[in-house]
Amino acid sequence: MTDFSSALHAAFEAPDPREAVNRIKNVVAHELSQTDTRATVKKTDFFNHSFAPDLVLSWPNERERFVFLKSDTRPAVLRDDVEAIRKHDPIVFALDPVNDNPLGMGGRGDTSRHDDTLLADSRGMEVLIQSRHNEPVVGLASSAVLQGGRGLLTEREAEEMASSVAAGFNGAQRLDSGATAAAVAQISGHFDSRRTSRLLRFLGAVWVGSGGMASNFPGEQDMAGDLDGTALEFLMELPPIEDFEFWRRIGRPLTLESISRLHLEDDSENLQFLVGSNLDVLHARACRIIEHQQELGEEGHSGFRWKLEREMLCLRGSRSTTYFAGKVDELKVEAQEGDGISLQELLRRSEARRIPISELELATPTRTVSYATVNRDDVSHDEELLRLSKTFSSTAYVQTAVASLFGSRPLVCDFPNRTGKGRTAAKFPLGTFAPVALSLLTSLTTEERVALDHVTRFYTLDQGQPALFEVDEIRLTQSSALHDEVATRNELEP
């Protein structure tokens, strides 16, 4: 007897009928939540009713799905019960194991019917739960089952589905048309049209990301649709896929906004690969830097990692987090007010990364001076500016400065707010934006400059970049390499 069966049996044994019903619903709700951790399960006031559901499943931006619990699985009774509710495209959850296909459904759904009813029992759900632990990619299928599964889902069908989806994902990575085609056939029969399209786009994206041609994908040829957010989230949560070209192909249609909308529990390795491989196509117009202290239990380090926080992509370091957005008003984090920086500090920061400054604004408590050349070229070494700065008191701070990126695109740096933004509609690829903004708006240590170069290293390399399987080796040697580079720089710097 399985854990679910034991819990269900115990629920039926409750002396109070109302308490028994509540326990039964709790047991089933728990199993459904394990099948799809993204689902919200609500209990109703009904039980074993002909027309009213026992449970209601919901997801963000998805339609609800009714769940009807059925304790009588005799074919004639079950057939009448399903006939009365099939217009809702429900999940009919049998509390006892379903045997011998009582509704005459095909193993891949009853294609003669036009509804998307799913008849499932606990053993089928348990197979999906166990399979998603062994093969994380099965989680995408188990989520789709609750949202839009159809046909019969008993132990045998669930085992076939789980093994086929896992084999199809691995097959798409290897460009194995046979394994991929088997998964396509399994998906096409077990899900409604929306979930079928989503799962096939997922397999198609993996196929193309692995180097295959869309025209050779053994399924629907319409591969123009972007990778669905839910599918991309599952891809992020899979074990690390250390292949630069794979992530580069996956990421080409993506935008900063589409990545920012993902919901991830941590900064997965695959997120590092995805962003790091596409720093040239992910563009932002604004960023804001929030300084922070090292969190309790956080290991001391000077490295940077990409994360998703507050529906924004950010780059987190040991002393600060830099948030990126397509517009200034989309920066969903309050600025930390400051006084600006001295002119000498600005010149030191710009010189460290050789960033041209085309104009700046100096301010004292009573005066403000703007300085720029007619041609908007680099003013950081102007003798006139240096002489002018000496006439100010020690309370003079640079409030804003404009850095010229790519020759003409102006980046306005607001030092009191540690905020950078493109003037007018200017946007910048993250591969340039991140290191320039951090270098100008914060005071980086030598170790942090090296770590920043490391996290954006793929942006400056040619198309013939090494596969990301070398990343682990890089990490293992990073500490010693970082120490050597820091020592060298300390010898060169005055």
C-alpha positions as CSV (number, residue, x, y, z in Angstrom):
1,M,0.0,0.0,0.0
2,T,1.4,3.4,-1.0
3,D,1.6,6.4,1.3
4,F,-1.3,8.0,-0.5
5,S,-3.4,4.9,-0.2
6,S,-2.6,4.6,3.5
7,A,-3.6,8.2,4.1
8,L,-6.8,7.9,2.0
9,H,-7.7,4.7,3.9
10,A,-7.2,6.4,7.2
11,A,-9.3,9.4,6.1
12,F,-12.2,7.1,5.2
13,E,-12.0,5.6,8.7
14,A,-12.7,8.9,10.5
15,P,-15.8,8.4,12.7
16,D,-17.4,11.8,11.7
17,P,-18.6,11.8,8.1
18,R,-17.9,15.5,7.7
19,E,-14.4,15.1,9.1
20,A,-13.8,12.1,6.8
21,V,-14.7,14.2,3.7
22,N,-12.4,17.0,4.8
23,R,-9.5,14.5,5.3
24,I,-10.1,12.9,1.9
25,K,-10.0,16.3,0.2
26,N,-6.8,17.2,2.1
27,V,-5.1,14.0,1.0
28,V,-6.1,14.5,-2.6
29,A,-5.2,18.2,-2.6
30,H,-1.8,17.3,-1.2
31,E,-1.2,14.8,-4.0
32,L,-2.3,17.3,-6.6
33,S,0.0,19.9,-5.1
34,Q,3.0,17.5,-5.4
35,T,2.1,16.7,-9.0
36,D,2.3,20.5,-9.8
37,T,3.9,22.7,-7.2
38,R,2.7,25.8,-9.1
39,A,-1.0,24.9,-8.7
40,T,-3.2,26.4,-6.0
41,V,-5.8,23.9,-4.8
42,K,-9.1,25.1,-3.2
43,K,-11.6,22.9,-1.5
44,T,-15.4,23.5,-2.1
45,D,-18.3,22.7,0.1
46,F,-19.4,19.7,-2.0
47,F,-18.4,16.1,-2.1
48,N,-19.1,13.4,-4.7
49,H,-21.6,15.7,-6.3
50,S,-23.0,15.2,-9.8
51,F,-22.4,18.7,-11.0
52,A,-20.4,20.7,-8.4
53,P,-16.6,20.1,-8.2
54,D,-14.9,18.9,-5.0
55,L,-11.7,20.8,-5.7
56,V,-10.7,23.7,-8.0
57,L,-7.2,24.1,-9.4
58,S,-5.8,27.5,-10.4
59,W,-2.6,29.0,-11.8
60,P,-1.5,32.5,-12.6
61,N,-2.7,33.5,-16.1
62,E,-4.4,30.1,-16.7
63,R,-8.0,29.0,-16.5
64,E,-9.3,27.1,-13.5
65,R,-9.9,23.4,-13.7
66,F,-12.5,21.5,-11.8
67,V,-11.7,18.3,-10.0
68,F,-14.4,15.8,-9.2
69,L,-13.7,13.0,-6.7
70,K,-15.4,9.7,-7.5
71,S,-15.5,6.8,-5.0
72,D,-17.6,4.5,-7.2
73,T,-15.5,3.3,-10.2
74,R,-17.9,0.7,-11.6
75,P,-17.9,1.4,-15.4
76,A,-21.6,2.1,-15.8
77,V,-21.7,4.5,-12.8
78,L,-18.4,6.2,-13.8
79,R,-19.6,6.5,-17.4
80,D,-22.8,8.3,-16.3
81,D,-20.9,10.6,-13.9
82,V,-18.4,11.6,-16.5
83,E,-21.1,12.2,-19.2
84,A,-22.8,14.7,-16.9
85,I,-19.7,16.9,-16.4
86,R,-17.5,16.4,-19.4
87,K,-18.5,19.8,-20.8
88,H,-16.3,21.4,-18.2
89,D,-13.2,19.5,-19.4
90,P,-12.7,18.3,-15.8
91,I,-10.3,16.1,-14.0
92,V,-12.2,13.0,-12.7
93,F,-10.1,11.7,-9.9
94,A,-11.0,8.1,-8.9
95,L,-10.4,7.3,-5.3
96,D,-10.0,3.6,-6.1
97,P,-7.6,2.3,-8.8
98,V,-9.1,2.4,-12.3
99,N,-8.9,-0.9,-14.2
100,D,-9.7,-2.1,-17.7
101,N,-10.4,1.3,-19.2
102,P,-14.0,1.7,-18.0
103,L,-14.8,4.6,-20.3
104,G,-13.3,3.0,-23.4
105,M,-10.7,5.7,-23.7
106,G,-7.6,5.1,-25.8
107,G,-4.3,5.0,-24.1
108,R,-3.5,8.4,-25.6
109,G,-7.0,9.9,-25.1
110,D,-10.3,9.4,-26.8
111,T,-9.8,11.3,-30.0
112,S,-13.3,10.6,-31.1
113,R,-14.6,13.0,-28.4
114,H,-14.2,16.7,-28.6
115,D,-13.8,17.4,-24.9
116,D,-10.6,17.3,-22.8
117,T,-11.7,15.3,-19.8
118,L,-9.0,13.5,-17.8
119,L,-9.8,10.4,-15.9
120,A,-7.0,9.7,-13.4
121,D,-6.4,7.7,-10.3
122,S,-4.0,8.0,-7.5
123,R,-1.5,5.5,-8.9
124,G,-1.1,7.5,-12.1
125,M,-0.5,10.7,-10.1
126,E,2.0,9.0,-7.8
127,V,4.0,7.8,-10.9
128,L,4.3,11.4,-12.1
129,I,5.3,12.7,-8.6
130,Q,8.1,10.1,-8.3
131,S,9.2,10.6,-11.9
132,R,9.6,14.3,-11.6
133,H,12.0,13.7,-8.7
134,N,14.1,11.3,-10.8
135,E,13.8,13.2,-14.1
136,P,13.1,16.9,-13.4
137,V,12.0,17.6,-17.0
138,V,8.9,15.3,-16.3
139,G,7.7,18.2,-14.0
140,L,6.8,20.1,-17.1
141,A,4.5,17.3,-18.2
142,S,3.0,16.7,-14.8
143,S,2.1,20.4,-14.6
144,A,0.6,20.2,-18.1
145,V,-1.4,17.1,-17.0
146,L,-3.3,19.1,-14.4
147,Q,-3.8,22.1,-16.6
148,G,-4.8,20.4,-19.8
149,G,-4.4,16.6,-19.6
150,R,-7.0,14.5,-21.3
151,G,-7.9,10.8,-21.7
152,L,-6.8,8.1,-19.3
153,L,-4.1,8.5,-16.7
154,T,-3.6,5.3,-14.7
155,E,-0.3,3.8,-13.6
156,R,0.6,2.4,-17.0
157,E,-0.2,5.6,-19.0
158,A,1.7,7.7,-16.5
159,E,4.8,5.5,-16.7
160,E,4.6,5.7,-20.5
161,M,4.2,9.5,-20.4
162,A,7.0,10.1,-18.0
163,S,9.5,7.8,-19.7
164,S,8.6,9.2,-23.2
165,V,8.9,12.9,-22.1
166,A,12.3,12.2,-20.4
167,A,13.5,10.3,-23.4
168,G,12.2,12.9,-25.8
169,F,14.1,15.7,-24.0
170,N,17.3,13.7,-24.0
171,G,16.6,12.7,-27.6
172,A,16.1,16.4,-28.6
173,Q,19.4,17.2,-27.0
174,R,21.1,14.4,-29.1
175,L,19.0,15.2,-32.2
176,D,17.6,11.6,-32.0
177,S,14.6,11.9,-34.2
178,G,13.2,8.5,-33.1
179,A,13.1,9.3,-29.4
180,T,11.8,12.8,-30.1
181,A,9.1,11.6,-32.4
182,A,7.9,9.1,-29.7
183,A,7.6,11.9,-27.2
184,V,5.8,14.1,-29.8
185,A,3.2,11.3,-30.3
186,Q,2.7,10.8,-26.6
187,I,2.3,14.5,-26.0
188,S,-0.1,15.0,-28.9
189,G,-2.6,12.5,-27.5
190,H,-2.5,13.2,-23.8
191,F,-3.0,17.0,-23.7
192,D,-5.3,19.7,-25.0
193,S,-4.2,21.8,-27.9
194,R,-2.7,24.6,-25.8
195,R,-0.6,22.3,-23.6
196,T,0.4,20.2,-26.6
197,S,1.6,23.3,-28.4
198,R,3.6,24.4,-25.3
199,L,5.3,21.1,-24.8
200,L,6.1,20.7,-28.5
201,R,7.6,24.2,-28.6
202,F,9.7,23.2,-25.6
203,L,11.0,20.1,-27.3
204,G,11.4,22.1,-30.5
205,A,13.5,24.8,-28.7
206,V,15.7,22.1,-27.2
207,W,16.1,20.5,-30.7
208,V,17.1,23.8,-32.3
209,G,19.2,24.8,-29.3
210,S,21.1,21.6,-29.7
211,G,22.0,22.4,-33.3
212,G,19.1,20.9,-35.2
213,M,17.1,22.6,-37.9
214,A,13.5,23.5,-37.2
215,S,12.5,22.0,-40.5
216,N,13.9,18.6,-39.4
217,F,12.0,18.6,-36.0
218,P,9.8,15.4,-35.9
219,G,6.7,17.3,-35.1
220,E,4.8,20.5,-35.9
221,Q,6.9,22.6,-38.2
222,D,5.7,25.9,-36.7
223,M,8.7,26.7,-34.5
224,A,8.3,30.5,-34.7
225,G,6.8,30.9,-31.2
226,D,9.1,31.9,-28.4
227,L,9.8,29.5,-25.6
228,D,6.9,29.6,-23.1
229,G,7.7,31.1,-19.8
230,T,6.6,28.0,-17.9
231,A,8.8,25.8,-20.1
232,L,11.7,28.2,-19.7
233,E,11.4,28.1,-15.9
234,F,11.6,24.3,-16.0
235,L,14.6,24.5,-18.2
236,M,16.2,26.8,-15.7
237,E,15.5,24.3,-12.9
238,L,17.0,21.3,-14.7
239,P,20.5,20.0,-13.9
240,P,23.2,22.3,-15.4
241,I,23.4,22.1,-19.2
242,E,27.0,23.2,-19.8
243,D,26.9,24.1,-23.5
244,F,27.5,27.6,-24.7
245,E,25.9,27.2,-28.1
246,F,22.8,25.5,-26.7
247,W,22.1,28.5,-24.4
248,R,23.0,31.0,-27.2
249,R,20.4,29.4,-29.5
250,I,17.8,29.2,-26.8
251,G,18.3,32.8,-25.8
252,R,18.4,34.6,-29.1
253,P,14.6,35.3,-29.2
254,L,14.5,36.3,-25.5
255,T,14.4,39.8,-24.1
256,L,15.3,41.3,-20.7
257,E,11.6,41.6,-20.0
258,S,10.8,38.0,-20.8
259,I,13.6,36.7,-18.5
260,S,12.5,39.2,-15.7
261,R,9.0,37.6,-15.7
262,L,10.3,34.2,-14.7
263,H,9.8,32.9,-11.2
264,L,12.8,31.1,-9.9
265,E,13.6,30.1,-6.3
266,D,17.3,30.6,-6.6
267,D,20.1,31.7,-9.0
268,S,20.3,28.4,-10.9
269,E,23.4,27.5,-12.9
270,N,21.3,27.4,-16.0
271,L,20.3,31.0,-15.5
272,Q,24.0,31.9,-15.3
273,F,24.5,30.1,-18.6
274,L,21.5,31.6,-20.3
275,V,22.3,35.2,-19.4
276,G,26.0,34.9,-19.8
277,S,25.6,33.4,-23.3
278,N,23.3,36.2,-24.5
279,L,24.8,39.4,-23.1
280,D,24.7,40.9,-26.6
281,V,21.0,40.6,-27.2
282,L,19.7,41.3,-23.7
283,H,19.3,45.1,-23.6
284,A,18.4,47.5,-20.7
285,R,17.9,51.2,-20.6
286,A,18.2,51.7,-16.8
287,C,19.9,50.2,-13.8
288,R,20.0,51.0,-10.1
289,I,22.6,49.8,-7.6
290,I,21.6,49.0,-4.0
291,E,24.4,48.5,-1.5
292,H,23.9,45.9,1.2
293,Q,25.8,44.1,3.9
294,Q,26.8,40.5,3.6
295,E,23.8,38.3,4.6
296,L,24.0,36.1,7.6
297,G,25.4,32.7,6.6
298,E,26.5,34.1,3.2
299,E,30.1,33.0,2.3
300,G,32.5,35.8,1.8
301,H,33.4,36.3,-1.8
302,S,33.9,39.1,-4.4
303,G,32.1,37.4,-7.3
304,F,28.9,38.2,-9.1
305,R,25.9,36.1,-10.0
306,W,22.8,36.7,-12.1
307,K,19.5,36.5,-10.1
308,L,15.8,37.4,-10.4
309,E,14.4,39.6,-7.7
310,R,11.3,41.8,-7.6
311,E,10.5,40.8,-11.2
312,M,13.9,42.2,-12.4
313,L,17.1,40.6,-13.6
314,C,19.9,41.7,-11.3
315,L,23.6,41.1,-10.8
316,R,24.4,40.4,-7.1
317,G,27.8,40.8,-5.6
318,S,29.0,40.6,-2.0
319,R,28.5,44.4,-1.4
320,S,25.8,45.5,-3.8
321,T,23.0,44.3,-6.2
322,T,22.5,46.0,-9.6
323,Y,18.9,45.8,-10.9
324,F,18.2,46.2,-14.7
325,A,15.1,47.4,-16.5
326,G,13.8,48.5,-19.8
327,K,12.7,51.8,-18.4
328,V,13.5,53.9,-15.3
329,D,10.0,53.6,-13.9
330,E,10.3,49.8,-14.1
331,L,13.0,49.8,-11.5
332,K,11.0,48.4,-8.6
333,V,13.4,49.3,-5.9
334,E,13.8,52.6,-4.0
335,A,17.1,54.5,-4.5
336,Q,19.5,54.9,-1.7
337,E,20.1,58.7,-1.4
338,G,23.7,59.9,-1.2
339,D,25.9,63.0,-1.7
340,G,27.5,62.2,-5.1
341,I,31.3,61.7,-5.5
342,S,34.3,63.9,-5.8
343,L,35.7,64.8,-9.2
344,Q,38.9,62.9,-8.4
345,E,36.9,59.8,-7.6
346,L,35.0,60.0,-10.9
347,L,38.2,60.4,-12.8
348,R,39.7,57.4,-11.0
349,R,36.7,55.2,-11.8
350,S,36.5,56.2,-15.4
351,E,40.2,55.7,-15.9
352,A,40.1,52.2,-14.4
353,R,37.9,51.0,-17.3
354,R,38.8,53.8,-19.8
355,I,35.3,55.1,-20.0
356,P,35.0,58.4,-21.8
357,I,33.0,61.1,-20.0
358,S,31.4,63.7,-22.3
359,E,29.8,66.0,-19.7
360,L,29.3,66.3,-15.9
361,E,27.7,68.4,-13.3
362,L,29.4,69.6,-10.1
363,A,27.5,71.0,-7.2
364,T,28.1,72.6,-3.8
365,P,25.5,73.5,-1.2
366,T,25.0,76.9,-3.0
367,R,26.3,76.5,-6.6
368,T,25.9,74.1,-9.6
369,V,28.2,74.0,-12.6
370,S,27.8,72.0,-15.8
371,Y,30.8,71.2,-17.9
372,A,30.9,69.8,-21.4
373,T,32.8,70.3,-24.7
374,V,31.2,71.5,-27.9
375,N,31.9,68.1,-29.6
376,R,30.9,66.0,-26.6
377,D,34.2,64.2,-26.6
378,D,36.1,63.0,-23.4
379,V,36.4,65.8,-20.9
380,S,38.0,63.8,-18.1
381,H,41.5,65.1,-18.8
382,D,40.7,68.7,-19.6
383,E,43.1,71.1,-17.9
384,E,40.3,73.6,-17.7
385,L,38.1,71.2,-15.7
386,L,40.9,70.4,-13.3
387,R,41.6,74.1,-12.7
388,L,37.9,74.7,-12.3
389,S,37.5,72.0,-9.7
390,K,40.3,73.5,-7.6
391,T,38.2,76.7,-7.2
392,F,35.5,74.7,-5.4
393,S,35.5,73.8,-1.8
394,S,35.9,70.3,-0.5
395,T,32.1,70.1,-0.4
396,A,31.8,70.0,-4.2
397,Y,30.5,66.7,-5.5
398,V,29.8,65.3,-9.0
399,Q,26.0,64.9,-9.2
400,T,25.7,63.5,-12.7
401,A,28.1,62.4,-15.5
402,V,27.4,61.3,-19.0
403,A,29.5,58.4,-20.4
404,S,29.6,57.8,-24.1
405,L,29.2,54.2,-25.0
406,F,29.6,52.8,-28.6
407,G,30.8,56.2,-29.6
408,S,27.4,57.9,-29.5
409,R,25.0,56.3,-27.0
410,P,24.9,58.5,-23.8
411,L,24.6,56.8,-20.4
412,V,23.6,59.3,-17.7
413,C,24.9,58.4,-14.3
414,D,23.1,59.8,-11.2
415,F,25.6,59.4,-8.4
416,P,23.4,60.4,-5.4
417,N,20.8,57.7,-6.4
418,R,23.3,55.3,-7.9
419,T,21.1,55.1,-11.0
420,G,22.2,54.8,-14.6
421,K,19.9,55.4,-17.6
422,G,20.2,55.9,-21.4
423,R,19.4,59.4,-22.6
424,T,16.3,59.5,-24.8
425,A,15.6,55.9,-26.0
426,A,19.2,54.7,-25.7
427,K,19.5,51.0,-24.6
428,F,22.7,49.0,-24.0
429,P,23.6,45.3,-24.1
430,L,24.1,43.9,-20.6
431,G,27.6,42.9,-21.6
432,T,28.6,46.5,-21.7
433,F,26.0,48.1,-19.5
434,A,26.8,46.0,-16.4
435,P,30.6,46.6,-16.2
436,V,30.4,50.3,-17.1
437,A,27.5,51.1,-14.7
438,L,29.1,49.2,-11.8
439,S,32.5,50.8,-12.5
440,L,31.2,54.3,-12.5
441,L,28.4,54.2,-9.9
442,T,30.4,52.2,-7.3
443,S,33.9,52.0,-6.0
444,L,35.1,48.5,-7.0
445,T,38.0,46.7,-5.4
446,T,40.5,45.1,-7.7
447,E,39.1,41.7,-6.9
448,E,35.6,42.9,-7.8
449,R,36.8,44.3,-11.2
450,V,38.3,40.9,-12.0
451,A,35.1,39.1,-10.9
452,L,33.0,41.5,-13.0
453,D,35.2,40.7,-16.1
454,H,34.7,37.0,-15.3
455,V,30.9,37.1,-15.2
456,T,30.7,39.1,-18.5
457,R,33.6,37.2,-20.2
458,F,31.6,35.6,-23.0
459,Y,30.4,39.0,-24.2
460,T,33.9,40.0,-25.5
461,L,34.8,36.6,-27.1
462,D,34.3,35.7,-30.7
463,Q,31.6,33.3,-32.0
464,G,34.0,30.4,-31.7
465,Q,33.7,30.4,-27.9
466,P,34.4,27.3,-25.8
467,A,31.5,25.3,-24.6
468,L,30.3,25.9,-21.1
469,F,31.6,22.5,-19.9
470,E,34.8,24.4,-19.2
471,V,33.0,26.6,-16.6
472,D,33.5,24.1,-13.8
473,E,37.2,24.0,-14.5
474,I,37.2,27.8,-14.5
475,R,35.5,27.9,-11.1
476,L,38.0,25.4,-9.7
477,T,40.9,27.6,-10.7
478,Q,39.3,30.9,-10.2
479,S,40.6,31.5,-6.7
480,S,44.2,31.0,-7.7
481,A,43.8,32.8,-11.0
482,L,42.1,35.7,-9.2
483,H,44.9,35.9,-6.6
484,D,47.6,36.0,-9.3
485,E,45.8,38.7,-11.3
486,V,45.2,40.8,-8.2
487,A,48.8,40.5,-7.3
488,T,49.9,41.6,-10.8
489,R,47.5,44.6,-10.8
490,N,48.7,45.7,-7.4
491,E,52.3,45.7,-8.7
492,L,51.3,47.9,-11.7
493,E,48.9,50.3,-9.9
494,P,50.5,53.3,-8.1
